[in-house]
Amino acid sequence: MADSGFLDEIKQHEVSTGSAWFELERRGFLKLVGGGLLICAASPQLAAQEAGRREFGHELPKDIASWLHIAQDGQVTVFTGKVEMGQGIRTSLTQEVAEELHVDVTSITIVMGDTDLVPWDAGTFGSRTTPTMGPELRMIAAAARELLVKMAAQQWSADPKTLIAANGKVTNPAVDESVSYGALTQGQKLVEVVPGDPALTAPTQWKIIGTPLGRTNGRELVTGKHQYPSDISRPGMMYGKIVRPSGFNAKLVSADSSAAEKMAGVRVVRDGGFIGVVAPTAETARKAAGMVKAEWQVPPQPSNATLFDYLRKNVNANERGMQHVTGSVEQARAGADIKLEATYTLQYIAHTPLEPRAAVAEWNGDKLTVWTGSQRPFAIRDDLAQTFRISPDNVRVLIPDTGSAYGGKHTGDAAVEAARLAKAAGKPVKVNWTREEEFTWAYFRPAGVIDVKSAAKKDGTLVAWEFHNYNSGPSGIMTPYDVVNQAISFHPVDSPLRVGSYRGLAAPANFFARESQMDELAHALGMEALEFRLKNLSDARLRAVFQAAAEKFGWGNRKSSPGRGFGIAGGTEKGSYIATCAEVEIVKGIPEIRRVVEAFECGAVVNPDGLRNQVEGAIVQAIGGALFEQIRFENGRILNARMAKYRVPRFADVPKIEVVLVDRKDLPSAGAGETPNMGLAPAVANAIFAATAIRVRDMPLAANLWFKTGASK
């Protein structure tokens, strides 16, 4: 295990940067409970590496060849440790390289997430690809372009400043001669080190960045040609299945595998509490696992019924939380005209990716190759190396474009399982998790309790803000509104369920509580909701998205009425800005979202088409967490581990969605994978209040409104 001092350093870093420290699971520190897996923790050295190249001293290669190769036929191959999970970065990164290299996008192929071929990368999370990898690859491409121009200048004995690089070739206008990039490189590696400051194309001169472009591999996706991790097959491959514990934190008491061992072609693998089977077909593996008679001892554990009381009472005093204090909230509240306090709660929810976890593992002597869906290929490589006590150089992890993750695929559970079974079987083994396994043994978005106290003057000036988050995390916890007296705290809790990253981390929860409380204040003051926010907001970028969303929505043109309400919410997180307006109709006690307008600003837009898709997708996913989704559990068992029992958004739930993209070419591009889902829940909650005069402070909103109105009777 890693030493506690280093863990404290990492946690403090997470708090200081506004990220949820429970994301330590990204770096291998999350305890894996149940699931038949070994409990593995990364070493301090690994954690330092996974923290990022700038944060903990890890330096990425600076030679062009590590990132980019130009073949003799002019085809360009780009290498990155980032992975594609449906968010569209394969396309946006292609645009950025094409812009700086001055080639057509069709000439570029991007190799992603292959640990044998690409530079080290911390992982694809935190909306970091666009603001970090985008500039990195632009710089590499610009340096390659400058080098190619110099090579052509030497060939012609010309001044490089007189040459033009465009359309995959260098032209000498003076003599009307051109030479292709491929002819210049002859397919050889460009081993030169990138100079400190290659000239990047100014946003005003962009021809490819900033224009809409469909998925570069769209044809393969829609025709079924693309192979997702669950589609991978290897010669002689067997199929694996894990015998799962009967509850979380279970200990194996006994196991009788004799019946399974009698099945033709079946091998049972035992290693402590780990039990798995390998068989010639997936169906045989499933049947064999079901024939293993295992007895487990499951300790008593809490349930939904006592969840929020449990979270308050189980603050972990040994974990560093977060505290931010300015001024005196107590004094400001004492002299305020309006004082409010309220508690907001949210349940654990599942990621429900389209593709459950899957992996194929193949051993060749001491060399291990694994194909899997993960956001962190190098971390998975290192976890596998540690598990099997081999050098990371002997482990290759490949990440095919994956069927979504939403923050849920940082860990390599299926990869470790497949590798263990493959090692025992002496053949390649595929492990595909079922939907029930995905619901039960993957980690969840943390539940939370949030206590808020606020105060304001009669004129609408916000004077005090006290905010306590229990368990869900500190991401997005700071208020963007102007208030001198603040006391904001995050209290880590010993979670009864395994938790980890989720799209937006804790920010959707913190946005929900903050923007609901701001709406409650506006109502208590008798002020219009948008007016109250703008009165207490000096951040010009956030004001701009509020105004853009309100204008598109027609905010104020129609008044809420019984059964139909309008709500607004917004904020800033990870360098981007969001404002959401929602129209909600109450039908037989159930809130149905009719229309959503969302304004989003993330600096300079790289691909408007991809960004619009991201925002729309985030809104649709957020509908589930806002209205329906909740994990029900009792005594170490998940009670609704099937799609039939776990309500996610359906086609009928999708409202009219209108996206306003605020393109700021004067600002660096920020990520867009997470922030667009943060405004939906509070906007809907505020609309519900406007339609019913009932304030629902607990997510999921639909079920809690149902109970508040007595509709269940």
LOVEX-871685 format. One record per residue (C-alpha): x, y, z. Coordinates in steps of 0.001 Angstrom, whole numbers, plus 500000, padded with zeros to 6 digits. Last residue first. Layout:
N
XYZ
...
***
This chain:
713
448233507570497579
451393507919495503
450171511332494360
450639512666497877
452181515823496473
455418515351498393
455686511684497446
455384512305493716
457700515297493975
460312512985495517
459951510376492795
460249512932490001
463102514904491580
465688512157491881
467140514011493667
466046515796496829
465329519476497363
461856519560495854
460264522941496577
456524522810496058
454850525954494672
453648523624491885
454682525081488514
457328527552489698
458640524947492129
458945522408489330
460723525003487193
463289525521489953
463878521789490175
464212521633486377
466799524433486315
468584522800489264
468797519427487477
469757520756484026
472606523127484879
475393520626485444
475244518435482337
477038520914480048
480059521032482421
481280517508481718
482629516738478273
483208520307477117
486897520982477645
488396524448477332
489668526232474238
491886529246474852
490157532644474645
489885535286471917
488031532827469702
485164532987472156
482305531013470589
479102531151472640
477259528029471508
473506528225472051
471914524797472224
468208524122471817
466705520907473124
463039519966472650
462451517408475343
463804513859475644
461693511771478007
459893509870475236
463234508641473874
463987507133477263
466036508555480116
467286505955482617
465139504107485146
466815501234486973
464431498318487494
464092496997483948
467659498113483281
468843495650485900
470736495991489178
467791497304491171
468347495806494636
472118496226494930
473402494135497830
475648494945500777
472918495046503425
470438496998501344
470723498910498109
468669501057495771
470677502968493197
468905506076492031
468028507531488637
464711509149487878
464374512909487540
467680514766487848
470080511873487366
468188510659484311
467663514096482790
471403514708483114
472068512097480431
469880513961477956
471495517294478797
474999515859478460
474129514398475077
472851517748473815
475993519507475017
478315516930473496
476432516879470204
476688520672470022
480405520387470679
480880517818467925
479083519973465386
480807523164466515
484271521571466257
487137523495467878
485155526233469655
487341528943471165
486548529491474838
484247526959476476
480929528791476416
477577527064476684
474035528366476443
471361525777477132
467719525897476185
465575523029477405
461963522345476486
459157520037477554
460518518359480668
457902516152482294
457370516409486046
455080513668487410
452053514460489584
449513513452486985
451389515507484349
453402518441485673
454883520428482793
458472521671482861
460207524374480815
463934524602481397
466581527297481027
470253526397481372
473366528541481692
476880527150481387
480452528405481451
483736526621480808
487121526679482549
486633523441484458
483429524681486083
481196527725485773
477600528297486736
473999528219485653
470355527811486562
466926528797485211
463420527490485727
460058527766483984
456831526227485190
453680524506483989
451112522785486203
449883525923487898
451288528841485896
454742530160485057
454841533403483159
455744533748479525
457972536421477998
460198536403481061
462882534220479514
462424534019475771
464493530857475677
467009532265473208
467323535526475133
467542533808478511
470223531408477304
472338534240475881
471878536400478995
472922533613481333
475799532766478994
477055536360479018
476723536806482774
478945533767483242
481597535240480964
481396538684482580
481885537399486134
480383540267488176
477360538384489481
475168539393492398
472669541540490491
472829539056487628
471564536259489855
468719538299491300
467601539486487872
467592535920486587
465321534713489382
462890537678489445
462851539220492878
460259538788495644
463040538507498197
461898535065499374
461545533949495748
465029535177494860
466445533429497909
464767530158496972
466161530438493461
469660530989494821
469135527950497048
468204525820494056
471232527122492157
473591526220494995
472141522791495783
471911521634492183
475272523153491221
476880521259494109
475331517984493004
476195518505489329
479726519542490427
480440516385492400
482283514641489543
481202516293486275
480663512976484501
481202510440487258
484397509541489036
484444507069491867
482404505369494557
482164501911496104
479153501875498394
478797502476502148
480907505622501804
483188506476504703
482593510214504484
484635513205503330
483304516598504522
483498519422501970
483276522937503318
482287526438502228
482055529342504661
481547532627502827
481084536265503746
482019538571500901
479428537418498385
479695537940494640
478344534850492914
480530532160491368
480026529894494405
482694527303495111
481638523646495277
482236522807491628
484244519719492588
484251519373496375
482793515867496753
479629513772497145
480394512771500732
478889515534502883
478819518996501311
478505521997503606
477739525469502223
477470528776504061
476826531935502037
476286535428503424
475638538933502046
473797538517498731
472437541909497690
468783541654496715
467659545120497793
466154543647500954
469585542405502015
470593538776501665
471343535636503653
472312532052502987
472607528704504740
473152525518502764
473440521911503891
474382519336501254
473914515601501702
475464513338499120
475417510136497124
478601509340495295
478562508466491587
478933504706491568
481680502099491189
481391498989489038
480478495744490762
476702495872490925
475379497787487931
478068496489485592
477566492946486889
473846493230486181
474539494544482683
476725491535482050
480495491875482070
482351490524479086
485532488598479847
487517487262476903
490374484799477339
493452484153475218
494956480737476019
497192479259478709
494122478715480868
495650479975484115
497272483015482501
494146483714480492
491989483619483636
494181486073485478
494464488338482433
490698488373481893
490041489307485507
492701492022485518
491287493569482333
487701493310483594
488527495350486700
490765497888484976
489706501070486763
489028504441485194
485956503236483377
483034505043485016
483866508651484189
481039508845481671
482273505595480040
480956505256476502
481040502391473988
484810502417473572
487105503277470693
489565500398470982
491913500714473967
495098498662473700
497171497734476746
500615496204476357
502395494717479329
505989493482479286
507409497000479545
505296497407482684
507693494851484215
506124491801485793
504737491143489248
501394489833487992
499237492356489876
501875495072489613
502200494773485855
498435494656485472
498003497807487550
500758499490485539
499088498733482229
495716499815483631
497282503121484676
498754503486481208
495418502823479506
493414505297481620
489910505914480276
489281502218479842
487665499784477447
489810496687477061
492317494894474846
495083493286476880
498522492042475861
500773490283478371
504395489326477652
505899486825480079
505433483964477612
502887485187475125
499829485898477230
496522487147475814
493794489113477564
490449490235476136
488450492777478098
484905494029478595
483109496443480873
479517497196479927
478933498964476590
476125501524476514
477463502900479771
475073502756482749
477082505177484914
475221504264488093
473611506609490622
474032507086494354
471288509317495708
471105513073496036
470252515363498914
469604519044499546
469242520647502971
467912524155503530
468667527434505231
467366530921504558
467871534391506003
466400537579504540
466958541016506071
470540540351507136
472208541583510337
472654538224512052
473410536555508753
476422538796508182
477728538179511682
477490534391511345
478889534326507826
482016536156508921
484546537203506293
486109534568504062
486238530836504749
487108527893502492
487307524389503918
488071521122502189
488234517587503474
491330515738504505
490616512179505508
491318510886508998
488159512416510443
486010510345508119
482491511708508446
480212508817509316
477282510432511132
476159512770508372
476461510075505708
474514507571507810
471619509998508338
471546510409504577
471544506686503873
469162505327506526
466476503869504271
468869503514501357
470694500729503167
473512500215505661
475765497133505963
475819493922507997
478807491723507073
478530489250504175
479958485754504669
479977483894501378
479187480316500417
480026479234496885
478382476434494932
479904476633491466
477196475564489025
476350479142488031
479923479714486932
479661476661484679
476447477891483096
477920481299482285
481129479770480905
479090477434478729
477125480401477383
480293482364476623
481766479461474688
484924477311474973
485050477687478770
487047479425481496
485738479720485043
486505482161487811
486847482133491570
488828484753493475
488635484576497247
492008482870497465
493021481975493936
490775479443492226
490406478985488459
487866476457487189
488456474972483737
485659473969481422
486196472073478151
483476469517478846
481699470082482165
482996467977485061
484823470953486583
481527472801486963
480060470060489107
483177469859491289
483322473592492012
482351473467495683
483234476707497450
483624477643501090
483676480668503390
484542483382500900
484530486800502536
482092489499501462
482855493220501473
479888493766499150
477350491006498710
476739487492497343
480275487329495976
480729486926492229
481841483793490404
483684485304487461
483149484247483862
485695483709481124
485472482824477463
488194481107475447
490085482452472431
491890480123470065
492628482939467649
491672486309469161
488358488189469204
487539491791470061
483852492714469891
483430493637473589
486267496150473254
484451497851470354
485202496766466812
484248499244464112
482724497689460996
479198498031462316
478038500222459437
477288503223461667
480605503189463508
482828502386460538
481217505203458524
481651507675461373
485396507201461674
486209510888461121
483091511841463053
481363514767461376
483046518130460993
481740521590461827
484319524376461406
486202525976464295
489496524319463491
489730523699459753
490317527128458202
491648529029461189
493134532437460396
491249534419463048
492195531724465544
495893532452464932
497877529546463481
500633528436465806
504266529507465400
506596527033467102
507745528207470530
510259526053472365
511482524063469419
510188520502469074
513053518052469188
514039516524465862
513452512795465380
511202513170462362
511009509479461561
511640508363457978
508814507776455500
510747509409452692
510404512561454832
510560515088451986
508762512948449428
506024512285451976
505589515988452693
505080516601448998
507423518772446948
506344521770444925
507947523963442256
506662527233440797
510167528756440623
509607531766442891
506440530282444393
508418527501446138
505757525113447382
505775522706450311
503241519886450308
500398518380452293
497741520832451178
499779523876452220
503301524820453277
504544527957451508
508164528915450919
509677532409450942
510471532381454655
512423529140454224
514981531000452041
515984528712449205
518795526266448548
516167524076446857
516717520939448927
517696523011451961
514497525021451664
512481521808451363
513953520500454603
513328523851456276
509675523781455176
509346520257456502
510773521363459853
508306524246460085
505418521875459382
506661519383461950
506890522150464550
503336523227463762
502127519638464072
503865519163467425
502490522460468750
498992521604467582
499367518199469207
500217519694472583
497594522447472259
494864519828471781
496261517483474417
495905520026477221
492816522245476847
490889519842474577
491785516609476349
491363517841479917
487597517678480415
488358515941483743
489045512570482200
490999510815479471
494068509448481165
497421510304482697
499202509956479366
502449508298478350
503375508718474713
501747506353472200
502910503123470582
503262500343473138
500617501832475442
497984501868472705
495463504492473838
494878506293470571
496411505999467110
495075508879465021
494948508629461254
495291511779459176
495077512148455390
491303512644455473
491727515755457616
493444517528454722
496912518871455409
498288522188456639
500217520745459576
498708523296461959
495099522963460851
495294519231460182
496604518596463683
493778520585465253
491132518984463075
492353515483463887
492192516373467584
488548517370467116
487685514131465299
489301511634467656
487988513836470451
484364513062469608
482915512290473038
482012508730472068
484574506981474224
487707507926472312
491000507566474150
493857509920475022
497337508405475010
498088510100471715
499887509179468500
499290510844465134
499784509098461798
499962511204458645
499602509756455161
501891511494452686
502680508410450586
506181508285452099
504667508171455565
504486511152457899
504793510307461581
503585512226464629
503762512080468395
506937510296469412
508523511275466081
508203514999466840
510614514877469760
509449516544472956
508608513476475018
506319514100478014
507697515170481364
506364513833484665
507180516358487374
504248515903489718
501714518425488548
503162519130485133
503245515599483774
500141514350485467
498941512642488611
499475509207487122
503222509454487573
502971510484491188
500529507679491811
502900505211490199
505790506358492391
503629506199495490
502776502577494608
499359501749493297
496861499796495309
495490496406494383
492728494411496076
492435491215494079
489128490868492378
486198488549493056
483790491421492624
484051492339496267
485459495706497221
488178497430495222
489791500071497398
490489503215495419
494182504096495480
494951503233491857
495478506690490446
492012507183489101
490749505757492343
492175508884493915
489123510462492361
487736510566495864
489776513720496047
487113515570494112
488754518226491994
488780521894493001
492491522372492429
493312522843496103
491208519862497096
492889517508494639
496333518678495702
495403518129499338
494348514610498486
497609513895496669
499736515169499544
497672513217502066
498171510067500020
501909510704500062
501911510904503811
499719507834504135
502226505498502466
501055503585499434
500000500000500000
***
